[in-house]
Amino acid sequence: MDPRRALDGRATGIMTVLCLIWGLQQVVLKAAAPDITPLLQIALRSGVAALLVGLLMCWRRERLDLASGNWRPGLLVGTLFGLEFLLVGEGLRFTSASHMVVLLYTAPIFVALGLHWKLPAERLSAMQWLGIAMAFAGIALAFFGRSQPAPGGDALDMLWGDLLALLAGAAWGATTVVVRLSSLSRAPATQTLFYQLSGGFVILMLAALALGQTSFRPTALAWGSLLFQSLIVSFASYLVWFWLLKHYLASRLGVFSFLTPLFGMVFGVWLLDEPLEPGFIAGTALVLGGVALVSGYSWLQQRLREGKRS
């Protein structure tokens, strides 16, 4: 019997806070960019969070089980994690935080496509294929339905940033597929997170050095962003998320997490004065609707069955 349960009041409150944090992270990266480049921010936050996870593993007396071969998929997920945030860091130089958070959260679409071809139990239904079509239609509308570029940029720059954001979503999806299909699916969550963060730190720091993205002015905003990204986002929120996955039904949590892009858009408009274009709003609605159909299909089926029984 599955020990995981449906969302209760505590889980709902925790998920709301997590979605607020995840929606805010891209906005904070963008806001602090004049003082510390996004790429350097993400590299440093990954390194600090990896150190904290490593200390937590030592406190729990957990060890990296190299004999099990987990290090092979661990290296791969670390590389994909680094690639994802390399694309995020570069993308934020050209596009708005609102666009970044919405296009990054297309990751469940790429997860569904990857698992469809690998696992018979994950075959997509007709309704889920409709969701994928909706999401890609929304992406096209978000890409080409804009009426004005981001403040200080031009249309081609923003289009390039949007493409990097979408590729980051694909890299995130690929990371999830690797974890699901490899021995990491049976490993402790802290071990998987440690591989991701440490691999990301190495790749992103090397990329920041190679691309000259190492400028850092030690302002209050820069230090505040680093503390928020390292302690709250990359360490605490990820561990809380893994705890929720252990105790509650993943499908319910996944549907709830669709609040993140909405919070990201609100924070981008409110804190960064980013424009909200009608085409992008319509595209976002299609993307989120499509992702909800794909990721929340089993939840919707269950709700319908419960409704019929009642």
LUMGU-560593 format. One record per atom (N, C-alpha, C, O, CB): residue in three letters; x, y, z. Coordinates in steps of 0.2 Angstrom, whole numbers, plus 5000, padded with zeros to 4 digits. Glycine has a CB too. Example, Ala and Ser with C-alpha at 12.3 -4.5 7.8 and 13.67 -1.06 7.14 Angstrom:
# LUMGU-560593
ALA506649725039/ALA506249785039/ALA506649845039/ALA507149835042/ALA505749785045/SER506449895035/SER506849955036/SER506450005039/SER506750065040/SER507049975029/
# end
This chain:
# LUMGU-560593
MET500449945000/MET500050005000/MET500450065000/MET500950075004/MET499550005006/ASP500350114996/ASP500750174995/ASP500650215002/ASP500050235003/ASP500450214989/PRO501150235005/PRO501050275011/PRO500950345010/PRO500750385015/PRO501750265016/ARG501050365004/ARG500950435002/ARG500150455003/ARG499750415001/ARG501250454996/ARG500050515005/ARG499350535006/ARG499150595002/ARG499650634999/ARG499150545013/ALA498550615001/ALA498350674998/ALA498550735002/ALA498650735008/ALA497550674997/LEU498450794999/LEU498750855002/LEU498250875008/LEU497650875007/LEU498750914997/ASP498550885013/ASP498150915019/ASP498350995020/ASP498651015016/ASP498250875026/GLY498051025025/GLY498151095026/GLY498851115027/GLY499151165024/GLY497751115032/ARG499251065030/ARG499951085031/ARG500351085024/ARG500751125023/ARG500251035036/ALA500251025020/ALA500551025014/ALA500351075009/ALA500751105005/ALA500350955011/THR499751095009/THR499551155005/THR499851215007/THR500051255002/THR498751165006/GLY499951235013/GLY500251295015/GLY501051285013/GLY501251335011/GLY500251295023/ILE501351235014/ILE502051225013/ILE502151235005/ILE502651265003/ILE502351155015/MET501751205001/MET501751204994/MET501651274992/MET501951304987/MET501251164990/THR501251314995/THR501151384993/THR501751424994/THR501951464990/THR500551414997/VAL502051415000/VAL502651445001/VAL503251434996/VAL503651474994/VAL502951435009/LEU503351364995/LEU503851344990/LEU503651374983/LEU504151394980/LEU503751264989/CYS503051374981/CYS502951404974/CYS503151484974/CYS503351504969/CYS502151394973/LEU502951514980/LEU503151584981/LEU503951594980/LEU504151634977/LEU502951614987/ILE504251554984/ILE505051554983/ILE505251544976/ILE505751574974/ILE505351504988/TRP505051484973/TRP505251464967/TRP505051524961/TRP505451534957/TRP504951404964/GLY504451554962/GLY504351604958/GLY504751664958/GLY504851704954/GLY503551624959/LEU504951674965/LEU505351734966/LEU506051734964/LEU506451784963/LEU505351754973/GLN506351664963/GLN507051664963/GLN507351694956/GLN507851724956/GLN507251584963/GLN506951684951/GLN507251714944/GLN507151794945/GLN507651824942/GLN506851694938/VAL506651814948/VAL506651894949/VAL507251914953/VAL507451974951/VAL505951904952/VAL507351884958/VAL507951904962/VAL508651904959/VAL509051944959/VAL508051864969/LEU508751844955/LEU509351844950/LEU509351904946/LEU509851934945/LEU509251774946/LYS508751924943/LYS508751974938/LYS508852044941/LYS509252084939/LYS508151974934/ALA508552054947/ALA508652114951/ALA509352124953/ALA509552184953/ALA508152114957/ALA509752074955/ALA510352084957/ALA510952084952/ALA511552084953/ALA510552034962/ALA510752074946/ALA511152064940/ALA511652124939/ALA512252104937/ALA510752054934/PRO511452184940/PRO511952234940/PRO512552234944/PRO513052264943/PRO511552304940/ASP512452204950/ASP512952194955/ASP513352124955/ASP513952124957/ASP512652204962/ILE512952074953/ILE513252014952/ILE512951974947/ILE512351964947/ILE513251974959/THR513351944942/THR513051914936/THR512651854938/THR512851824943/THR513551894931/PRO512051844934/PRO511651784936/PRO512051714936/PRO511951674940/PRO511051774931/LEU512551714931/LEU512951654931/LEU513351644937/LEU513351584940/LEU513351654925/LEU513651694939/LEU514051684945/LEU513651674952/LEU513851634956/LEU514451754946/GLN513051704952/GLN512551694957/GLN512351624958/GLN512451594963/GLN511951734956/ILE512251594952/ILE511951524952/ILE512551474954/ILE512451424957/ILE511651504945/ALA513151494951/ALA513751454953/ALA513851454960/ALA513951394963/ALA514351474949/LEU513951514963/LEU514051514970/LEU513551484975/LEU513651454980/LEU514151584972/ARG512851494973/ARG512351464977/ARG512351394977/ARG512251354982/ARG511651494974/SER512551364971/SER512551294970/SER513151264975/SER513051214978/SER512751274963/GLY513751294975/GLY514251274979/GLY514151284986/GLY514251234990/GLY514851324977/VAL513851334988/VAL513651344996/VAL513151284997/VAL513151255003/VAL513351414997/ALA512651274993/ALA512051224995/ALA512351154995/ALA512151114999/ALA511551234990/ALA512851144990/ALA513151074990/ALA513551064996/ALA513551014999/ALA513651074984/LEU513851114999/LEU514251105005/LEU513751095011/LEU513951055015/LEU514651175007/LEU513251135011/LEU512751125016/LEU512451055016/LEU512351015021/LEU512151175016/VAL512251025010/VAL511950965009/VAL512450905011/VAL512350855014/VAL511750945002/GLY513150925009/GLY513650875012/GLY513750875019/GLY513850815022/GLY514350895009/LEU513650925023/LEU513650925030/LEU513050895033/LEU513150855038/LEU513751005032/LEU512550905030/LEU511950865032/LEU511950795031/LEU511750755036/LEU511250895028/MET512250765026/MET512350695025/MET512850675030/MET512750615033/MET512650685018/CYS513450705032/CYS513850685037/CYS513550685044/CYS513650635047/CYS514450735037/TRP513150735045/TRP512750735051/TRP512250675052/TRP512250645057/TRP512350795052/ARG511950655046/ARG511550595046/ARG511950525045/ARG511650475045/ARG511050605040/ARG512550535044/ARG513050475043/ARG512850445036/ARG512850385036/ARG512950425049/GLU512650485031/GLU512550455025/GLU513150465021/GLU513550505021/GLU511950495021/ARG513250415016/ARG513850415012/ARG513650405005/ARG513150375003/ARG514350355014/LEU514050435001/LEU513950424993/LEU514150344992/LEU514750324993/LEU514450474989/ASP513650304990/ASP513750234988/ASP514050224982/ASP513750214977/ASP513150194989/LEU514750234981/LEU515050234974/LEU515050154972/LEU515050144966/LEU515750254975/ALA515050114976/ALA515050044974/ALA514350024970/ALA514349974966/ALA515149994980/SER513850054972/SER513250044968/SER513150064961/SER512750054957/SER512650074972/GLY513650114959/GLY513650134952/GLY513250204952/GLY513150224946/GLY513450084948/ASN513050224957/ASN512650284957/ASN513050344954/ASN512750394952/ASN512350304964/TRP513650344955/TRP514050404953/TRP514050414945/TRP514050474943/TRP514750394955/ARG513850364941/ARG513750374934/ARG513150414932/ARG513250464929/ARG513750304930/PRO512550394934/PRO512050444933/PRO512050504937/PRO511850554935/PRO511350404935/GLY512450504943/GLY512550564947/GLY512950614943/GLY512750674943/GLY512950544953/LEU513450594939/LEU513850634935/LEU513450664929/LEU513450724928/LEU514450604932/LEU512950624927/LEU512550644921/LEU512050704924/LEU511950754921/LEU512150594918/VAL511750684929/VAL511250734932/VAL511550804934/VAL511350854934/VAL510850704938/GLY512250794937/GLY512550854939/GLY512750894932/GLY512750954933/GLY513250834942/THR512950864927/THR513050894921/THR512450934918/THR512450984916/THR513350854915/LEU511850894918/LEU511250924915/LEU511050984920/LEU510751034917/LEU510650864915/PHE511050974926/PHE510951024931/PHE511351094930/PHE511051144929/PHE511051004938/GLY511951084928/GLY512451134927/GLY512251164920/GLY512151234919/GLY513151114926/LEU512051124915/LEU511851154909/LEU511151194909/LEU511151244906/LEU511751094904/GLU510751164913/GLU510051204914/GLU510151274917/GLU509851314914/GLU509651164919/PHE510551274922/PHE510651344925/PHE511151384921/PHE511151444922/PHE510851334932/LEU511551354917/LEU511951394913/LEU511551434908/LEU511651494906/LEU512551354909/LEU511051394905/LEU510551424901/LEU510151474904/LEU509951524901/LEU510051364898/VAL509951464911/VAL509551514914/VAL509951574915/VAL509651634914/VAL509351484921/GLY510551564917/GLY510951624919/GLY511051664912/GLY511051734913/GLY511651604921/GLU511251634907/GLU511351674901/GLU510651704898/GLU510651754896/GLU511651624895/GLY510151664899/GLY509451684896/GLY509251744900/GLY508951794897/GLY508951634897/LEU509351754906/LEU509151814910/LEU509551874908/LEU509251934910/LEU509251804918/ARG510051874904/ARG510351924902/ARG509951964896/ARG510052014894/ARG511051914899/PHE509551924893/PHE509251944887/PHE508451944888/PHE508151984884/PHE509351894881/THR508151904892/THR507451904892/THR507251924899/THR507651934904/THR507151834890/SER506551934900/SER506351954907/SER506251894912/SER506251834909/SER505651984906/ALA506251904918/ALA506151854923/ALA505451824922/ALA505451764923/ALA506251884930/SER504951864920/SER504251834919/SER504351774913/SER504051724914/SER503751884917/HIS504651794908/HIS504751744902/HIS505151684905/HIS504951634903/HIS505051784896/MET505651694908/MET506051644910/MET505651594915/MET505751534913/MET506651674914/VAL505351614920/VAL505051564924/VAL504451524921/VAL504351474922/VAL504751604930/VAL504051564916/VAL503551524912/VAL503851474908/VAL503651414908/VAL503151574908/LEU504351494904/LEU504651444899/LEU505051384902/LEU505151334900/LEU505051484894/LEU505351404908/LEU505751354912/LEU505251304914/LEU505451244915/LEU506151384918/TYR504651314916/TYR504251274919/TYR503851234913/TYR503251204915/TYR503751304923/THR504051234907/THR503851184902/THR504151114904/THR504051064900/THR504051204895/ALA504651104908/ALA505051044910/ALA504550984910/ALA504750934907/ALA505351054916/PRO503950984913/PRO503550924914/PRO503350894907/PRO503250834906/PRO502950934918/ILE503350944902/ILE503150924895/ILE503750874892/ILE503550824890/ILE503050984890/PHE504350894893/PHE504950854891/PHE504950794895/PHE505250744892/PHE505550904891/VAL504850794901/VAL504850734906/VAL504350684903/VAL504450624902/VAL504650754913/ALA503750704901/ALA503250664899/ALA503450634892/ALA503350574891/ALA502550704898/LEU503750674888/LEU503950644881/LEU504450594882/LEU504450544879/LEU504150704877/GLY504950614887/GLY505550564888/GLY505250494891/GLY505550444888/GLY506050594892/LEU504850504896/LEU504650434899/LEU504150394894/LEU504150334895/LEU504250454905/HIS503850434890/HIS503350404885/HIS503750344881/HIS503450294880/HIS502950454881/TRP504350364879/TRP504650324874/TRP505050264878/TRP505350224875/TRP505150364870/LYS505150274885/LYS505550234889/LYS505150184893/LYS505450124894/LYS506050274893/LEU504650204896/LEU504250164901/LEU503550154898/LEU503150194897/LEU504250204907/PRO503350084897/PRO502650074895/PRO502150104900/PRO501550124897/PRO502549994894/ALA502250104906/ALA501750124911/ALA501650204910/ALA501150234913/ALA501950114918/GLU502150234907/GLU502050314906/GLU501850334899/GLU501950384897/GLU502750344908/ARG501550284895/ARG501250304889/ARG500750364889/ARG500350364894/ARG500950244885/LEU500850404885/LEU500350464885/LEU499650444882/LEU499650414877/LEU500650524881/SER499150474885/SER498450464883/SER498350514878/SER498750564877/SER497950464889/ALA497750514874/ALA497550564870/ALA497450624873/ALA497650684870/ALA496850544866/MET497250634879/MET497150694882/MET497850724884/MET497850784883/MET496750684889/GLN498250684886/GLN498950714887/GLN499350734881/GLN499650784881/GLN499350664890/TRP499250704875/TRP499450724869/TRP499150794867/TRP499450844864/TRP499350674863/LEU498550804869/LEU498150864868/LEU498550924872/LEU498650974870/LEU497450864869/GLY498650904878/GLY499050944883/GLY499650974880/GLY499851024880/GLY499150914889/ILE500050924877/ILE500750944874/ILE500650984868/ILE501051034867/ILE501050874871/ALA500150974864/ALA499951014858/ALA499751084861/ALA500051134858/ALA499450994854/MET499351094866/MET499251154869/MET499851194871/MET499951254870/MET498751144874/ALA500251154875/ALA500851184878/ALA501351214872/ALA501551274873/ALA501251134882/PHE501451174867/PHE501851204861/PHE501551254857/PHE501851304855/PHE502051144857/ALA500851254857/ALA500551314854/ALA500651374858/ALA500751434856/ALA499751304853/GLY500651364865/GLY500751424869/GLY501451454869/GLY501551514869/GLY500551404876/ILE501951404868/ILE502651424867/ILE502651464861/ILE503051524861/ILE503051364867/ALA502351444856/ALA502451484849/ALA502151554850/ALA502351604848/ALA502051444844/LEU501551554854/LEU501251624855/LEU501651664859/LEU501651724858/LEU500551614858/ALA501951634865/ALA502351674869/ALA502951704866/ALA503151754867/ALA502551634875/PHE503251664861/PHE503851684857/PHE503651744852/PHE504051794852/PHE504151624853/PHE503151734849/PHE503051774843/PHE502451824844/PHE502251864839/PHE502951734837/GLY502151824850/GLY501551864851/GLY501651924855/GLY501251964857/GLY501051824854/ARG502351944856/ARG502552004860/ARG502452064855/ARG502552064849/ARG503251994862/SER502352114859/SER502252184856/SER502852234857/SER502952274854/SER501552214858/GLN503252214863/GLN503752254864/GLN504352214868/GLN504152164871/GLN503552314869/PRO504952234867/PRO505452194871/PRO505452214878/PRO505152254880/PRO506152204867/ALA505952174881/ALA506052194888/ALA506352264889/ALA506752284884/ALA506552134892/PRO506252294895/PRO506552364896/PRO507352354894/PRO507652314897/PRO506452384903/GLY507652404890/GLY508352404889/GLY508552354884/GLY509152344883/GLY508652394895/GLY508152314881/GLY508352264876/GLY507952274869/GLY507552324868/GLY508152194878/ASP508052224864/ASP507752224858/ASP507352164857/ASP507452114861/ASP508152244852/ALA506952154852/ALA506552094851/ALA506952034849/ALA506751984852/ALA506052114845/LEU507552044846/LEU507951984844/LEU508251954850/LEU508351894851/LEU508452004839/ASP508552004854/ASP508851984861/ASP508351944865/ASP508551894868/ASP509052044864/MET507751974866/MET507251934870/MET507051874867/MET506951824871/MET506651984871/LEU507051864861/LEU506851804857/LEU507451754859/LEU507251694860/LEU506751804850/TRP508051774859/TRP508651724860/TRP508551704868/TRP508651644869/TRP509251764859/GLY508451754872/GLY508351734879/GLY507751684880/GLY507851644885/GLY508251804883/ASP507251694877/ASP506651654878/ASP506851584875/ASP506651534878/ASP506051674874/LEU507251574870/LEU507451514867/LEU507951474873/LEU507851414874/LEU507851514861/LEU508351514876/LEU508751484881/LEU508351464887/LEU508551414890/LEU509351534883/ALA507851494888/ALA507451474894/ALA507051414892/ALA507051364897/ALA506851534895/LEU506851404886/LEU506551344884/LEU506951284884/LEU506851234886/LEU506251354877/LEU507651294882/LEU508151244882/LEU508251224889/LEU508451164891/LEU508751264878/ALA508251274894/ALA508351264901/ALA507851214904/ALA507951164907/ALA508451324905/GLY507251224901/GLY506651184903/GLY506751114901/GLY506651064904/GLY505951214901/ALA507051104895/ALA507151044892/ALA507751004896/ALA507650944897/ALA507351044884/ALA508251044898/ALA508751014902/ALA508550994909/ALA508750934911/ALA509351064903/TRP508051034912/TRP507751014918/TRP507350944917/TRP507450904921/TRP507351064921/GLY506950944912/GLY506650884910/GLY507050824909/GLY506850764912/GLY506150894904/ALA507650834906/ALA508050774905/ALA508350754911/ALA508450694912/ALA508650794900/THR508550794916/THR508750784922/THR508250734926/THR508450684929/THR508950844927/THR507650754926/THR507150714929/THR507050644926/THR506950594930/THR506450754929/VAL507150644920/VAL507050574916/VAL507650534918/VAL507550474919/VAL507050584908/VAL508250554918/VAL508850524921/VAL508750494928/VAL508950434929/VAL509450564920/VAL508550534932/VAL508450514939/VAL507950454939/VAL508050404943/VAL508250574944/ARG507350464936/ARG506850414936/ARG507050354933/ARG506850294935/ARG506250444932/LEU507450354928/LEU507650284924/LEU508250254927/LEU508450204925/LEU507750304917/SER508650284932/SER509250264934/SER509250234941/SER508650244944/SER509850314933/SER509750214944/SER509850194951/SER509750254956/SER509550234962/SER510450154952/LEU509750314953/LEU509650364958/LEU508950374960/LEU508750404965/LEU509850434954/SER508450334957/SER507750334959/SER507650304966/SER507150304969/SER507350304954/ARG508150254967/ARG508150224974/ARG508650254979/ARG508650224984/ARG508350144972/ALA509050304977/ALA509550334981/ALA509150384986/ALA508650404984/ALA510150364977/PRO509450394991/PRO509250454996/PRO509250514992/PRO509650534988/PRO509650465002/ALA508750554993/ALA508650624990/ALA509250664991/ALA509450704986/ALA507950654992/THR509550664997/THR510150704998/THR510650694993/THR511050734991/THR510350705005/GLN510750624992/GLN511350604987/GLN511250634980/GLN511650654977/GLN511350524987/THR510550624978/THR510450654971/THR510550724971/THR510850754966/THR509750634969/LEU510350764976/LEU510350834977/LEU511150854977/LEU511350904974/LEU509950864983/PHE511550814981/PHE512250834981/PHE512550824974/PHE512950864972/PHE512550784986/TYR512450774970/TYR512650764964/TYR512450824959/TYR512950854956/TYR512450704961/GLN511850844960/GLN511650904956/GLN511950964957/GLN512251004953/GLN510850914956/LEU512050984964/LEU512351044966/LEU513051044965/LEU513351094962/LEU512151054973/SER513450994966/SER514150994966/SER514350994958/SER514751034956/SER514450934969/GLY513950954954/GLY514150964947/GLY513951024944/GLY514351054940/GLY513750904943/GLY513351054946/GLY513251124944/GLY513751174946/GLY513851224942/GLY512551144947/PHE513951174952/PHE514451224954/PHE515051214950/PHE515351274948/PHE514651204962/VAL515351154948/VAL515951154944/VAL515851184937/VAL516251224935/VAL516151084944/ILE515351164934/ILE515151184927/ILE515051254927/ILE515351284922/ILE514551144925/LEU514651284931/LEU514451354931/LEU515051394933/LEU515051454930/LEU513851364936/MET515451374938/MET516051414939/MET516551424933/MET516751474932/MET516351394946/LEU516651364930/LEU517051364924/LEU516751404919/LEU517151444915/LEU517151294922/ALA516151404918/ALA515751444913/ALA515851514914/ALA515951554910/ALA515051414912/ALA515751534920/ALA515751604922/ALA516451634921/ALA516551684919/ALA515551614930/LEU516951594923/LEU517651614921/LEU517751614914/LEU518151664912/LEU518151564925/ALA517551574910/ALA517751564903/ALA517351624899/ALA517551654894/ALA517451504900/LEU516751644902/LEU516351694898/LEU516451764901/LEU516151814899/LEU515651674898/GLY516851764906/GLY516951834909/GLY516451854913/GLY516351914914/GLY517151884904/GLN515951814916/GLN515351834919/GLN515551824927/GLN515151794931/GLN514751784918/THR516051864929/THR516251854936/THR516251924940/THR516451934945/THR516951834937/SER515951974937/SER515852034940/SER515452034947/SER514952004947/SER515552094935/PHE515652064952/PHE515352064958/PHE515552124962/PHE516052134964/PHE515552004962/ARG514952164964/ARG515052224968/ARG514652204974/ARG514052184974/ARG514652284965/PRO515052204980/PRO514752184986/PRO514252224989/PRO514352254995/PRO515352164991/THR513652234986/THR513152274989/THR512652234993/THR512752174993/THR512752314983/ALA512252274996/ALA511752235001/ALA511352194996/ALA511152134998/ALA511352285005/LEU511152214990/LEU510752174986/LEU511052114984/LEU510752054983/LEU510452214980/ALA511752114982/ALA512052064980/ALA512152004985/ALA512051944984/ALA512752084977/TRP512352024991/TRP512351984997/TRP511751954999/TRP511651895000/TRP512752015003/GLY511151994999/GLY510551965000/GLY510251914995/GLY509951864997/GLY510052025000/SER510451924989/SER510251884984/SER510651814984/SER510351764984/SER510451904977/LEU511251814986/LEU511651754987/LEU511451714993/LEU511351654993/LEU512351774988/LEU511251754998/LEU510951715004/LEU510351685003/LEU510151625005/LEU510951765010/PHE509851724999/PHE509251694998/PHE509251634993/PHE508951584994/PHE508751744994/GLN509651644988/GLN509751584983/GLN510051524986/GLN509951464984/GLN510151614977/SER510551534990/SER510951484993/SER510551444998/SER510551384998/SER511651504996/LEU510351485003/LEU510051455009/LEU509351435008/LEU509151375010/LEU510151495015/ILE508951475005/ILE508251465005/ILE508051424998/ILE507751374999/ILE507851535004/VAL508351444993/VAL508151414986/VAL508451344986/VAL508151294986/VAL508251454980/SER509151344985/SER509551284983/SER509551234989/SER509751174987/SER510151304981/PHE509551254995/PHE509651205001/PHE508951195004/PHE508651135003/PHE510051235006/ALA508651235007/ALA508051225011/ALA507451205007/ALA507151155008/ALA507851285015/SER507251245002/SER506651224998/SER506751164994/SER506251124994/SER506551284993/TYR507351144992/TYR507351074988/TYR507351024993/TYR507050974991/TYR508051074985/LEU507551024999/LEU507550975004/LEU506750965006/LEU506550915007/LEU507950985010/VAL506451025007/VAL505751025009/VAL505350985003/VAL504850945005/VAL505451095010/TRP505451004997/TRP505150974991/TRP505250894991/TRP504750864990/TRP505451004985/PHE505850874993/PHE505950804993/PHE505550774999/PHE505350714998/PHE506750784993/TRP505550805004/TRP505150775010/TRP504450775008/TRP504050725010/TRP505250825016/LEU504150825005/LEU503450825003/LEU503350764998/LEU502850724998/LEU503250884999/LEU503850754993/LEU503750694988/LEU503750624992/LEU503450574990/LEU504250694983/LYS504050624998/LYS504150565001/LYS503450545005/LYS503250495006/LYS504650565006/HIS503050605007/HIS502550595011/HIS501850605008/HIS501350585011/HIS502550635017/TYR501850635002/TYR501250654999/TYR501250634992/TYR501750624989/TYR501050734999/LEU500650624989/LEU500550604982/LEU500850654977/LEU500750714977/LEU499850594980/ALA501350624973/ALA501750674968/ALA501250704963/ALA501350764961/ALA502250634964/SER500750674961/SER500250704956/SER499950764959/SER499850814955/SER499750654954/ARG499750764965/ARG499450814968/ARG499950874969/ARG499750934968/ARG499150794975/LEU500550864971/LEU501050914972/LEU501250944965/LEU501351004965/LEU501650884975/GLY501250904960/GLY501450924954/GLY500950974951/GLY501151024948/GLY501550874949/VAL500250964952/VAL499751004949/VAL499851074953/VAL499751124950/VAL499050974950/PHE499951064960/PHE499951124964/PHE500551174962/PHE500451234963/PHE500051104971/SER501051144960/SER501651184958/SER501551224952/SER502051264951/SER502251134957/PHE501051214949/PHE500951264943/PHE500851334945/PHE500751384941/PHE500351234939/LEU500751344951/LEU500651414954/LEU501351454953/LEU501351514953/LEU500451414961/THR501951414953/THR502551444952/THR502651494947/THR502851554948/THR503051394952/PRO502451474940/PRO502551524935/PRO502051584936/PRO502251644934/PRO502351494928/LEU501451574939/LEU501051634940/LEU501351684945/LEU501351744944/LEU500351604942/PHE501651654950/PHE501951694955/PHE502551734952/PHE502651794953/PHE502151654961/GLY502951694948/GLY503451724944/GLY503251784940/GLY503651834940/GLY503851674940/MET502751784936/MET502451834932/MET502251894937/MET502451954935/MET501951814928/VAL501951884942/VAL501751934946/VAL502351974949/VAL502352034950/VAL501251904952/PHE502751934952/PHE503351964955/PHE503752004950/PHE504052054951/PHE503851914958/GLY503851974944/GLY504152014938/GLY503852084937/GLY504252134936/GLY504251974932/VAL503252084936/VAL502852144935/VAL502852194941/VAL503052254940/VAL502152134933/TRP502852164947/TRP502752204953/TRP503452234955/TRP503552294956/TRP502452164958/LEU503952194955/LEU504652214957/LEU505052244952/LEU505552284954/LEU504952154961/LEU505052214946/LEU505452234941/LEU505152284935/LEU505452304931/LEU505752174937/ASP504552294936/ASP504152334931/ASP504152304924/ASP504252344919/ASP504452404931/GLU504152234924/GLU504152204917/GLU503452214914/GLU502952204917/GLU504352134918/PRO503452224907/PRO502852234904/PRO502452164903/PRO502752114903/PRO502952264897/LEU501852164903/LEU501352104902/LEU501052114896/LEU500652154895/LEU500852094908/GLU501252074891/GLU500952084884/GLU500452034883/GLU500451974886/GLU501552064879/PRO499852054880/PRO499252014879/PRO499451944875/PRO499251894877/PRO498752044874/GLY499951944871/GLY500151884867/GLY500451834872/GLY500351774872/GLY500551894861/PHE500851864876/PHE501251824881/PHE500751794887/PHE500851734889/PHE501851854885/ILE500251834889/ILE499751804894/ILE499351754891/ILE499251704894/ILE499351864896/ALA499151754884/ALA498751704881/ALA499251644880/ALA498951584881/ALA498551724874/GLY499851654878/GLY500351594878/GLY500451564884/GLY500451504884/GLY500951614875/THR500551604890/THR500651574896/THR500051524898/THR500051474901/THR500751624901/ALA499451554897/ALA498851514899/ALA498751444895/ALA498651394898/ALA498151554897/LEU498951444889/LEU499051384885/LEU499551334887/LEU499451274888/LEU499151394877/VAL500151364889/VAL500651324892/VAL500451294898/VAL500551234899/VAL501351364893/LEU500251334903/LEU500051304909/LEU499451254909/LEU499451204912/LEU499851364914/GLY498951274904/GLY498451224903/GLY498651154900/GLY498451104903/GLY497951254899/GLY499151164896/GLY499451104893/GLY499851064898/GLY499751004898/GLY499851124887/VAL500251094902/VAL500651064907/VAL500151024912/VAL500350974915/VAL501151114911/ALA499651064914/ALA499151034919/ALA498850974916/ALA498750924920/ALA498651084920/LEU498650974910/LEU498350914907/LEU498850854907/LEU498650794908/LEU498150924899/VAL499450864905/VAL500050814905/VAL500150784912/VAL500150724913/VAL500650844901/SER500350834916/SER500550814923/SER500050794927/SER500150754932/SER501050864926/GLY499450824927/GLY498950814931/GLY498350764929/GLY497850764931/GLY498550874933/TYR498550724923/TYR498050684920/TYR497750634925/TYR497150624926/TYR498250654914/SER498250594928/SER498050544933/SER497650574939/SER497150544941/SER498650504936/TRP497850634941/TRP497450664946/TRP496750684944/TRP496250674948/TRP497750734949/LEU496650704938/LEU496050724935/LEU495550664935/LEU494950664936/LEU496050754928/GLN495850604932/GLN495550544932/GLN495250524939/GLN494650504939/GLN495950484929/GLN495650524944/GLN495450504950/GLN494950544953/GLN494450524956/GLN496050504955/ARG494950614952/ARG494450654954/ARG493750644951/ARG493250644954/ARG494650724953/LEU493850624944/LEU493250604941/LEU492850544943/LEU492250534944/LEU493350604933/ARG493350494945/ARG493050434947/ARG492750444954/ARG492250414956/ARG493650374948/GLU493050484958/GLU492850494965/GLU492150534964/GLU491650524968/GLU493250544969/GLY492050574959/GLY491450614958/GLY490850564956/GLY490350574958/GLY491550664953/LYS491050514952/LYS490550464950/LYS490350424956/LYS489750404956/LYS490850424944/ARG490750404960/ARG490650364966/ARG490150394971/ARG489750374974/ARG491250334969/SER490250464971/SER489850504976/SER489250524973/SER488750554977/SER490250564978/
# end
